Amino acid sequence: MTDVLALDLFPEGLTPTVLVLVLLAALTAGFIDAVVGGGGLVQLPALLLVPGLTPVQALATNKLGSILGTTTSAVTFYRRVRPDLRTALPMAGVALVASFVGASIAALLPAEVFKPVIVVALVGIGVFTVLRPALGEVTALRHLGRRHHGIAAGVGVVIGFYDGILGPGTGSFLVFALVSLLGYDFLAASAKAKIVNVATNLGALLFFVPHGSVFWGLGLLLGAANTVGAYLGARTATSRGSRFIRVVFLVVVTVLIARLGWDVWTENR
């Protein structure tokens, strides 16, 4: 691994044209992530276009860009929605630890191991959401007290680990879990998901940074573009409400299914 003190700024093969494409992808990803998650579907594949960038370096640099965007959307959502931090913060804490663990084995287990399972899960999520049109319109908590916080912590552990080891769709999984398992509306779920997503990005970075996997110049540029997209997305989501978020959620889940399904199909041929 490269010494972290060297602070590599940009991959050697990065050209101005590819940089512009990656930054446009980061802007788009920030907007999508802020509304309902799934921005990694756009940003991470764009990073893999950079010549010479390994999958682990792409994942690590993606986390640096993403944490700036998710922080911006989390702050914007908090100011406009005021989510209950008694659920969000403990959930974020366990998700951070789980993400660190996931990142620590990201280089050991190939993504191909997880992709078929993720596709099946996404299909189930999409069908469930379509068949229940009232899902997430209003907050109607299904559990209270210790059971509520226990389920939230379990969600944080599972999705935090997933974000550390792979990542795309993390925000969408968080939103769906908060809506379907705990009973939040889509707007409240998105607000909490952003706080947890900041923690999962931070957990992965705490592993990647000491191992020298981050290209800092590229990551900070990604973060700037991601931040602009995240701010616009968060303001749009909070002004348009739960129905808008539900529609975007279904679109993102559909695209995730198509993209990951295609990966599974081509890798197994």
C-alpha positions in Angstrom: 0.0 0.0 0.0 1.1 3.6 -0.6 2.2 5.5 2.5 -0.6 7.7 3.6 1.8 10.6 4.3 2.6 10.8 0.6 -0.9 12.1 0.1 -1.5 11.0 -3.4 -3.6 13.7 -5.1 -4.6 12.3 -8.5 -4.1 9.0 -10.4 -1.5 9.2 -13.1 -3.9 8.2 -15.8 -6.5 10.9 -15.1 -7.1 13.1 -18.1 -9.1 16.4 -18.1 -11.9 14.8 -20.1 -12.3 11.9 -17.7 -12.1 14.3 -14.8 -15.0 16.4 -16.2 -17.1 13.3 -16.7 -16.4 12.1 -13.2 -17.3 15.4 -11.7 -20.6 15.6 -13.6 -21.3 12.1 -12.3 -20.5 13.3 -8.8 -22.9 16.2 -9.1 -25.7 13.9 -10.3 -24.9 11.3 -7.6 -25.1 14.0 -4.9 -28.6 15.0 -6.0 -29.8 11.4 -6.1 -28.2 10.5 -2.8 -29.8 13.5 -1.1 -33.3 12.5 -2.3 -33.3 8.8 -1.6 -29.8 7.3 -1.9 -28.3 5.3 -4.6 -25.8 7.9 -5.9 -23.0 5.3 -5.8 -24.7 3.7 -8.8 -23.5 6.8 -10.7 -20.3 7.9 -9.0 -18.5 4.7 -8.4 -18.8 3.3 -12.0 -17.6 6.8 -13.2 -14.5 6.5 -11.0 -13.7 3.1 -12.5 -13.3 4.8 -15.8 -10.1 6.5 -14.5 -7.2 4.5 -16.0 -5.0 2.9 -13.3 -7.5 3.3 -10.5 -8.0 -0.1 -8.7 -11.4 -1.0 -7.3 -10.3 -0.5 -3.7 -8.8 3.0 -4.6 -12.1 3.8 -6.4 -14.1 2.7 -3.4 -11.9 4.7 -1.0 -11.9 7.9 -3.1 -15.6 7.6 -3.6 -16.1 7.6 0.2 -14.2 10.8 0.5 -16.3 12.5 -2.1 -19.5 11.0 -0.8 -19.0 12.0 2.9 -18.9 15.7 1.9 -22.2 15.3 0.0 -24.0 13.2 2.6 -22.9 15.7 5.3 -24.4 18.6 3.3 -27.7 16.8 2.7 -27.8 15.6 6.4 -27.4 19.2 7.6 -30.0 20.5 5.1 -32.5 17.8 6.0 -32.0 18.4 9.7 -32.6 22.1 9.4 -35.8 21.6 7.3 -37.2 18.4 8.8 -35.8 18.2 12.3 -35.6 14.3 12.5 -35.6 12.6 15.9 -31.9 12.1 16.7 -32.7 9.6 19.5 -33.1 7.0 16.7 -30.7 8.4 14.1 -27.6 8.9 16.3 -27.3 5.4 17.9 -28.1 3.8 14.6 -25.3 5.9 13.0 -22.9 4.8 15.7 -23.3 1.1 15.1 -23.4 1.6 11.4 -20.0 3.4 11.6 -18.4 0.4 13.3 -20.0 -2.1 10.9 -18.9 0.0 7.9 -15.3 -0.1 9.2 -15.5 -3.9 9.4 -16.9 -4.2 5.9 -14.2 -2.0 4.5 -11.5 -4.0 6.2 -12.6 -7.1 4.1 -13.6 -5.3 0.9 -10.3 -6.3 -0.7 -10.7 -9.9 0.4 -14.1 -10.8 -0.9 -15.1 -10.0 -4.5 -18.2 -8.0 -5.1 -19.5 -10.8 -7.4 -20.2 -12.8 -4.2 -22.8 -10.3 -3.1 -24.4 -9.0 -6.3 -26.9 -11.8 -6.9 -28.2 -11.5 -3.4 -28.5 -7.7 -3.7 -30.4 -8.0 -7.0 -32.9 -10.4 -5.4 -33.3 -8.0 -2.4 -33.9 -5.0 -4.6 -36.5 -6.8 -6.7 -38.3 -7.7 -3.4 -38.1 -4.1 -2.2 -39.4 -2.7 -5.5 -42.3 -5.1 -5.7 -43.2 -4.6 -2.0 -43.2 -0.8 -2.5 -45.3 -0.9 -5.7 -47.9 -3.2 -4.1 -48.3 -0.9 -1.1 -49.0 2.6 -2.5 -49.7 4.0 0.9 -46.3 2.8 2.2 -44.3 5.8 3.6 -47.0 8.5 3.1 -47.3 9.2 6.8 -45.3 8.3 9.9 -47.0 5.5 11.9 -44.3 3.9 14.1 -44.6 0.1 14.3 -42.5 -0.3 17.4 -41.6 1.8 20.4 -38.9 1.8 23.1 -36.2 -0.8 23.2 -37.7 -2.8 20.3 -37.7 0.3 18.1 -34.1 1.1 18.9 -33.1 -2.6 18.6 -34.5 -2.9 15.1 -32.8 0.4 14.1 -29.5 -0.8 15.5 -29.8 -4.1 13.5 -30.5 -2.1 10.3 -27.5 0.0 11.0 -25.2 -3.0 11.5 -26.4 -4.8 8.3 -26.4 -1.8 6.0 -23.3 -0.3 7.5 -21.4 -3.5 6.8 -22.8 -3.5 3.2 -21.7 0.1 2.6 -18.2 -0.7 3.8 -17.8 -3.7 1.6 -19.6 -2.6 -1.6 -21.8 0.5 -1.3 -24.2 1.2 -4.2 -27.8 1.6 -3.0 -26.9 2.1 0.7 -29.1 5.1 1.0 -32.0 3.4 -0.7 -31.7 0.3 1.6 -31.7 2.6 4.7 -34.8 4.5 3.5 -36.7 1.3 2.8 -35.8 -0.2 6.1 -36.8 2.9 8.0 -40.1 3.0 6.1 -41.0 -0.7 6.1 -39.6 -1.9 9.4 -40.1 1.1 11.6 -43.0 2.9 10.0 -41.5 6.3 9.1 -42.7 8.3 6.1 -40.3 8.7 3.2 -39.3 12.2 4.1 -38.5 11.4 7.8 -36.8 8.2 6.7 -34.6 10.1 4.2 -33.6 12.6 6.8 -32.5 9.9 9.2 -30.8 7.9 6.4 -28.6 10.8 5.6 -27.2 11.0 9.2 -26.6 7.2 9.1 -25.0 7.4 5.7 -22.5 10.0 6.9 -21.4 7.5 9.6 -21.1 4.6 7.1 -18.9 6.7 4.8 -16.8 7.8 7.8 -16.4 4.2 9.0 -15.1 3.1 5.7 -12.7 6.1 5.4 -11.3 5.4 8.9 -10.1 2.1 7.4 -9.0 3.3 3.9 -7.1 6.4 4.9 -4.3 4.7 6.9 -3.9 2.3 4.1 -3.2 5.0 1.6 -6.0 4.1 -0.7 -7.5 7.6 -1.2 -6.5 10.0 -3.9 -7.1 13.2 -2.0 -7.2 15.8 -4.8 -9.7 13.8 -6.9 -11.7 12.9 -3.7 -12.0 16.6 -2.7 -13.1 17.6 -6.2 -15.6 14.9 -6.1 -16.8 16.1 -2.7 -17.2 19.7 -4.0 -19.4 18.5 -6.9 -21.2 16.0 -4.7 -21.9 18.8 -2.2 -23.6 21.0 -4.8 -25.8 18.2 -6.0 -26.6 17.1 -2.4 -27.7 20.6 -1.4 -30.0 20.9 -4.4 -31.4 17.4 -3.9 -32.1 17.9 -0.2 -33.9 21.2 -0.8 -35.9 19.6 -3.6 -36.8 16.5 -1.5 -37.9 18.5 1.6 -40.0 20.9 -0.5 -41.7 18.2 -2.6 -42.3 15.7 0.3 -42.8 12.0 0.7 -44.7 11.2 -2.6 -41.9 12.7 -4.6 -39.3 10.8 -2.7 -41.3 7.5 -3.2 -41.3 8.0 -7.0 -37.6 8.7 -7.1 -37.0 5.7 -4.8 -38.7 3.4 -7.2 -36.8 4.8 -10.2 -33.5 4.4 -8.4 -34.3 0.8 -7.3 -35.3 -0.1 -10.8 -32.0 1.3 -12.2 -30.0 -0.5 -9.5 -31.7 -3.8 -10.4 -30.9 -3.3 -14.1 -27.3 -2.3 -13.4 -26.4 -5.0 -10.9 -28.5 -7.6 -12.8 -26.5 -6.9 -15.9 -23.2 -7.2 -13.9 -24.4 -10.6 -12.6 -25.4 -11.7 -16.1 -22.1 -10.7 -17.8 -19.9 -12.1 -15.0 -21.6 -15.5 -15.1 -21.5 -16.0 -18.9 
